[in-house]
Amino acid sequence: MNALMILTQGIVQGVGFRPYVYRLASDLNLKGHVRNLGNVVEIIIEGENTEDFVKRLPEELPPIAKIDSMEVREIKAENHTDFKIIESGDTYSGVSVIPPDIAICEKCLAEIRNPNDRRYKYPFNACTDCGPRFTVIESVPYDRVRTSMDEFPLCDDCLIEYQQPLDRRYHGEAICCSDCGPQMSFYDGKTRVECENPIRKGAEVLSKGKILAIKGIGGTHLVVDAYNDDAIKELRKKLNRPNQAFAVMCRDLESLEKYAELSEKEIKTITSNKRPIVILKKKTGYRFPESLSPGLHNIGVMLPYSPMHYLLFDESEIDTFVMTSANIPGEPMMIENSQIINGVNDYSLVHNRKILNRCDDSVIRFRNDELSFIRRSRGYTPEPYTINYDVNDLDVLALGPELDVTFSIARGNKVYPSQHIGNTNKPKTLKFLREAIENMQRITKINEFDVIACDMHPHFFTTRLAYELGEKYDAEVLPVQHHHAHTVALANDHGIEEMICIAADGVGFGSDGTSWGGEILYTDISSFERLSHLQPQLMPGGDVATKYPVRMLASILNDDDLIRHYANYFKYGEIEIKNIKKQINSGINVGITTSTGRVLDSMAAALEICHERTYEGECSMKLESAAYYSTNELEIPVIIENNQLNTTEILREVVRLYQNGAKKSDVAAAGQIAIASGLSELAIQAADNKNISDIGATGGVFYNEAITDCVKNYIENNGYNFIQHLNTCAGDGSVSLGQSIVCKKSEKNV
């Protein structure tokens, strides 16, 4: 009799994998068992059809399951009499991981809308094909006792489903019903309101223009009617978010198509079981208040993904709600009921299931019809990346930069990225980072580290944490240059061994101690070389110039007559302008930067589009939106000298054109194209010198579709391969991934 042991790694826990194995073994008349063993699933099979089993196993997987590796060993037969799913063990440490949280499936959705079903209108319906995973798990193996569902013992009816291998709820750890599962409560301020249907009550207050907090799967949303200008403005006031666009949730695709443009790829993404926020262009039929997405040509939209979302729309006539994270800007989302009911909201919909791992909504944008992650979180985390290079045996923790942080844990050729953490210069977010690292360690069973990677900036809180953790784990601390990490994350997307890369963003600490952000780099993954860059510019007041870009504009122009036109943008008028000149001349409290972001921000100030940054990327985003409406092609000359793009002359020409009466949108478009063309030309010159055909583009500037398109066309028209992000973030969200790969490519081994 043939007998095999099969060890599978991948997304094989919490996805109906064990019942799938049971059904396949039964179909082939095989005996044995299947069980979770730590981070792998062990399968023992005996019988005549073992070869068929091995062939079919990876070919007929459940929708969410994914096998990364299968180790097949011949073993001695033990003459099993049947095939069983047996109790999990904890004796093997592999590199599997649980799946991310995914949207409710069609079968579960049909049940909550069926008056004859026992789960009718139940907001926590789930099965092995859908529902929470990452946000409810405490440790592996992924069994109910190691999740926040352990507090909700199954009723008799649910237990039958849970124990029936042919049922889609078999060992679905999040399954429950209204008799045994979590319950929702409605609060008016801090007072709990007894009501039969809390979600209906929530829909009622939203129709009256009130602010409602809804505790969901991985965090809490603040919700208002997206058509109600007063409600949106009140939410802005209470959150101190005067301008940043709010994301919305729309009832269905039909409603969404009335006000936003959608490509086939965007439809596929927004309706996927990942359910990210997708940044879409506004249609002429766009009918929401300007306060929803002020100054922008696009809007972030998602479709319902949890049962409670669908039930909210079922109880309401409103087809679109604002859904923004319930947190102070830069701090983690609220997940504790006491926090939520004491928030800025008028009313609260909360529940009694613990959120063990916060997980923000993912955000995606398509540029030249290619997907680009702005934030990779819910629906994707913690699914690992594969390193496409030969690597060492080091276990690595990479902490990312300081803003828009994710961290990553690397073992073997796998990198496990965290959910979106946020801005770690906030104490609560830094605390969240520490907690999330501990949670990820429990899930991956990686308890020690050989290397802690961090940014080169000596004053980042993540850098300080790296040295603290280095002592804790007796691990080496390896600082990785910010833009090098960007380029490596991009290169890994394509498995490229070396390339020239344009790294364009707001700021990154350079090897020379200045602020970089408009760089042409060569990388062979392990190391990098800076080949060219934007013209260095002075930043009077240092970081103050990022908040008030007119200060950068004054420094770049260095022309009294030109800058006088913008005197009203300076808080203290002519006095401030004179002081800025003194700062520049004396060199006191003046930084140096090659940042593309600072140049684009200055352009926005020069065109009177945006003179104060109230959220990250605001000025550049509004510049892009102004340029989107351009109808006339202007041209601004590009000057390259000594491997530097002259940004002073570009800005001066922008001001001259605008002050001579050229249309604002046309000048904005021309200014963007000049920067994009100049960076492209620098990259091509570098590629020529290095005899390299692949040119990549990374950094937050490449969320700008017009700049990305221009660079792509310029590079491809000159015969080079243009490389852009596929499954990683162009912005800082994938810096930790790049850091971890640099460490895994180092010469050292354990």
C-alpha angles and dihedrals in degrees: 000000000000116000128183139179113209121191113194127193129188131063094342103129126080094008103093091265097136094050088047089054089048092053093046093048091048091049090054094043093241126154130213135071147277127215144158114258108188104288098354137059117236120210123189115189132177128183145067099296102056093121091056089049093053091048096047099040097082094034102060103039125156114263098267101033122105129182114209096175140006122198110195120193131177111234138178113275116248095192098243113196097211143357118267141178102228135193118291122257134200103216103108130060114203132150102261120126137193119262124258125260110279137192123272112276124237093255094054091044091053090052096055089050095047113093089203095055120093090229093054109150092355108149098206101054114146143148138184090285097055149012137060123344114143095038095054102040124101101177143339147301086064102239129140093255089063095052136072086256088074087087090064111064112205119256119232094266094049091044091058090054091045092054098043109094093204094052118096087230094057106136089346093157095201096050120123142129138220090278097056110012140078120303133212127232132196123221130194099204104311094336120099112227117211109225138150095231114029092180092055088050089052091052090051095055092045090056087056093057097257129144113249127190114211120194106212138171102301104008145336132290128205106221135197136158105280090215095054110093094187092051092049092049091048090052090050091051094050093046094042089233102133099171115004111118117252120227117232136208117220126205095236145334093272092059092044094053090062093070109018136055115240131192122201091258092050091051091049091050099043092048095044120111087255090067099195126177106263121202106230134183116251117248125222084253090061105135108176126111117273087240090072097067105002118200094356132113093212142052135206113240136178134178124230114284107171130058091245091057092054091046091051091055091044089057095046139065090210111100099194132041132184106245112186129160114270101235142099106267109277095014129100122273117268113255104162116090092223090056094046098052089047093052131104091276124106094218137016138213107196137162138205100243114106119237103221097180120031113222124184123210115276117242125211134180129188119221120184084354092299123121118247125184115225091173123008108199133103112044093021109045128120096016104123131238120230117230106230095207139069107276141190127245097257122129106223136196112194117192103193125217124302107269126052087009129189122169127213135208118205130197125163108333094329128096119195110205120203127231118267108295103179135208110354094195083083113084094222091051092049088052089050089052091055092048093047091052090053091048092050091049090056092049096046095034090227102139103164134045133208095194134025112202124201143158120285092239104110096207101050114117088228089057091053090047090051092059091045091052090043089063092044094054097029085239132152115252113223119190112207122199110252099235093040087059090050092053094047093053088052094046091051090056087066101028090240116165096203138002148154111254136193106217109191124168144115102284144339128170108254129217088247093055095254129109114270128193110136103059140152107207136181114212134183088183095252094059142007142212126209107225105170142342148176119296110280112250132194120247109208108210092012110237091012086075090062091058095042106035092183086077089059089046091054090050095047096045095042088187122124094202095051097044094047088075088068098046092120089061090065113085092220098031119211092359091060092047090054091048091051090053090050090050091052094046094047096040091224115147091354122136128199121229141173091190119150089202092060091052093050091047089052089051090054090052091047090054092045090241098122129357101172129044110222094167136021112287095002099135095045092045092052090047089055091049092050090050091049089073095052115134101176128060111229121179128219117194118245118220121194120184130165092356091304132114110229102232094170092069092045091054093045091052090049090054093045093051093047095046090048090059105265114153113270095230092049093051091046090054093047092049092052092048092050091054092044093047092047093051090047093051092049089051093049092050089051092047090051092052092048095039091232124145101196119084119180135193125213141157133073093290087072092068082076104097097202093051092045092050092048093049092045093051094044093051097043093045087057092054102259131124113251114216123197135169117284108174101003137070121266086208131060095293091089099040091099089054090054091047092052093049091051088054092046090052094052120113094247126099133187 
